[in-house]
């Protein structure tokens, strides 16, 4: 199940600007829609949604975060093989990663370096890195709105979505 937007959406367009795959469409002040075929379940939309109207891949509400708490990539330089690999740099849709020279003796051209102003925390770089050199923080479970913080309307919407879409076994159902 891909991320979805429920009717509490105010049409602010914050999610459309943050989505790395352009999976979200909608007019200002109207309910937006996520194209499941384009959604990569990264959660970038959920953390910027002011009314917290986005359900994650498990049907749980995503929690909005303050800008300074938005997910960001962290590159572990000692694990990054840098030049010659560049998978993370090539996959980043926002040009948030680039090769930068370091003083490491084993890397002539540099290692992957993050521009945090451009990073959406979409996890594409983390997923493609075969050297475990990139991680996104905060971790995905920290994006879920606690069940006790849900309004009655949110609980009803969440239940409706979970009943209409088969949730894979083993996923969290509140």
Secondary structure, DSSP 8 states (H G I E B T S, - for coil): ---EE-TT-----HHHHH-TT--EE--TTS--EE-TTT-----TTGGG-TT--EE-TTS-BB----GGGS-EEEE-TTT---TTT-HHHHH-TT--EEEE--S-TT-SS-EEEE-TTT----SHHHHH-TTS-EEEES-GGGGB--GGG--HHHHHHHHHHHHHS---TTS---
